[in-house]
Amino acid sequence: MSLEALSERVKTDLSYLAFGGLDWVRPVNHPEGHVYDVVIIGGGQSGLGTAFGLLRERVSNILVIDENCEGLEGPWETYARMITLRTPKHLTSIDLGIPSLTFRSWWEAQFGPKSWETIDKIPRGDWMDYLRWYRNVLNLPVINEVKLKLIEPLEEGVHRLHIEGRGAPAKQLLACKVILSTGIQGGGEWHVPPMISNQLPRHLFAHTSEAINFNTLKGKKIAILGGGASAFDNANFALTEGVAEAHVFVRRKELPRINPIRQMEGSGMIERFHTLSDAEKYAAIAHFFKHNQPPTNDTFDRAASWPGFHLHLGSPWLDVKATNEGAVVTTAKGKFTFDFLIISTGLLTDPALRPELKLVEEHIARWGDYYKAPVELANPMLDAHPYLSPGFAFFSRDESGKKRLHGLFAFNYSALISCGISASALSGMRFSIPKLVSAVADQLFLDDREDILQSFFNYDEVEFVGEWSKKESLLSINRTT
């Protein structure tokens, strides 16, 4: 089967499911102009999957905006530097149960069924190509080069979205529901330790989430801070691009060896995480943070195979300084001088760090507001996460914020404690997107339930047009003859 034939198969499969039926959501009138039922912020994998889910629920007055150029949404061709995805290839995600929409169908349409059996994990570039095809074959309403600046709640149950960018159709959009489908960094910001950001000039370091010109680092000596999979991805990529030496510094004395996600994928924890108590949720994610994720075996082996690769265990950075020779890093095991530093220290999650939430973040309930963890588990980083509903809706920490937060959903990494490995991990999307879509559709329905119920009570369209009196007369005649 060719890719063109597969695209036709998708359309046929969806037609069998009556995809594309008439909307049931009633339009909202506003003096400022058109009001979308839902605006999704972010056109990466989670935003695309959410848009498809809403369309399946006959909610089509939607829009997806993404600040990147078309085809460059998400990390896959910007700052992601792994060779393959880390998720097992057999796990389905944004296809939402449609076999012809799976990555496997897309792959086999081009390379054949036998080729699927030979690959170990999904190549990163092919995953991005699949997402481009997915968006195109479903004709999803995405506008690129549009950045959300601010969410402004209005009294009418509508949110005014202040936007900018080359692709922006106007300076503002209006929406009843707003879904922050903004990926791993969308709940806060990438973290660079103050010791580095305050003491080094900007040309000497970059976070792994940033664009890095590796051409300028050919033949140079670099250091990478962090022991997660991304650190080893960047080490391997840098050495591939001609860096002479890549030194990875890890705080732990041993690399983590257990990946908790693998257990979660088969135990029911991902799909049923929302049924746990707050204490159980907090303990589970505290355990997840404690173990972290190790690099995959192939990622580590690729990096370690280079003669210029160096691993420093039990070596937290105690100090950094800029000199004429570059950046001097001090550890408990000595001082090292490097031409450039790459920081792989993850991110911080807190709604207060998001500029688009500036007008509402003071009302957003955090985990620290709802649950006091035992001393041995308590972690301020966990406490700062927003406390969300099972459908990813924000809760208010005060009465005055309830109306302002109504209609706002956080389908990003900040949902980790409330909803588990769901909003930014492919492992959980086939379970989490339906929960999100159902919650959004439920809100839309309940917001308008008075009019919907009144229409139901007033409904008087005649369906049965037979005349019982004539039928009864005919039956009587037949009985007497």
Secondary structure, DSSP 8 states (H G I E B T S, - for coil): --HHHHHHHHHHHHHHTTTT----S-----TTS-EEEEEEE--SHHHHHHHHHHHHTT---EEEEESS-TT--SSTTTT---SB-SS-TT---TTTT-GGGSHHHHHHHHH-HHHHHH-SS-BHHHHHHHHHHHHHHTT--EEES-EEEEEEE-TTS-EEEEEESTT-SSSEEEEEEEEEEEETTTTEEE---HHHHTTS-GGGEEETTS---GGGGTT-EEEEE--SHHHHHHHHHHHHTT-SEEEEE-SSSS-----HHHHHHHHSHHHHGGGS-HHHHHHHHHHHHHH-----HHHHHHHHTSTTEEEETT--EEEEEEETTEEEEEETTEEEEESEEEE---EEE-GGG-GGGTTTGGGB-BHHHH----TTT--HHHHTSB-B-TT-BB-BSSGGGHHHHTTEEEEEGGGHHHH-TTSS-HHHHHHHHHHHHHHHHHHHHHHTHHHHHHHHHH---------HHHHHHHHHHHHH-
